Amino acid sequence: MMELPNPLSHAYLITGGGGDSRAAFAGRLAAAYLCEGDTPPCGRCRACRKVGKGSHPDLSRTAPPPDKAEITVEQIRALRADAYVRPNEGRRKVYVIDPADAMNPAAQNALLKVLEEGPAYAAFLLVSDRPGKLLDTVRSRCELLSLPREDALPGPELLERAETLAELLLAGDELACAQALVELELSKPKAEELSALGVPALAVQADVAEEGQVVRMVDNVLEKFCQLDILLCAAGVSHLGLISQIDGDQWRRLFAVNVDGVHHCCRAVLPHMLGRKSGSIVTVSSMWGQVGASCEAAYSATKGAVIAYTKALAKELGPSNIRVNCVAPGVIDTSMNDHLSPKELAVLGEEAALCRIGQPREVAEAICFLASERASFITGQVLSVDGGVIV
Ligand SMILES: [Zn+2]
């Protein structure tokens, strides 16, 4: 169980954990403010017992009304009026708002006043799984308490799914990965299952060719995590055929996913990254974007565009401390090369100095490096991960 802060601050934002563990933690914290014993919360004194029963007159809880999804400004005004009436029994008054992200902006602004100027005896516990929905001004007035995920240990069924997912990730089968993640996200209970994988995770499906879907995806991420450090643009499609055989729709779809998709994702994260003057973007091109492939003119053109886009963006965003780099994989053992026979793959492998094709993990390592702080002085670069085809 997470230890309570000591001394107690006047406002906390309680996040992480699961819905139940957040509420339980808020309860313990409320008892700590109001406890009359020597080691708050003692759990035995009159005040602790009343908090446990929910009958302490100096503890109030605010949630959306039964018929509404939002906490209204009227509710917060009532809370504010109450906060200026001195405590009934104890030395403090405690206000639990759960879920705090249900407050609409007007309600949040009303709360901000009492957070900033309220009486010293008033304490505020904002409980939220989506702290990104809170105004920066409200968040900045609260100390953040992020609960660990230890309370949600995965069951055997979940472990199996996590293992499957890990295998799919290793195999680099992006579509299967996305499907598995989306399935996990859609199954109930969503957040608890995902968090039980051991890391706070969120799966959102979007067609990168559609800017509206990308914007919603990024909004979802920011709502959940408040912060976005790394963007990896890995969505891509290919097309094999003579240049005379590709039709207009196929040509446009390749550019829509491979080029527009990268642009949409970068644009969607930029306001946030520019605001923080920090961020790392990694795009995925291809060695064919560097040297061109026969029967893959359209694909080569899109991947060449990604390289030029990466370099241009690196120059534009460098002054804002945002790095933009590109990885150009060679022939990698992924589903994109399923149309090739083992013999054809072997022939392609022989063209590499290392005499073999690559594994998805070897591309992932290069991406992780460029995305990380280890590459803090590297931007605008194209890192070939092709076993030495292009040297
Ligand atoms: Zn007590």
Residues whose N, C-alpha, C, O or C-beta is under 5 A from the ligand:
A	BS01	ZN	C35 E36 G37 P41 C42 G43 R44 C45 C48
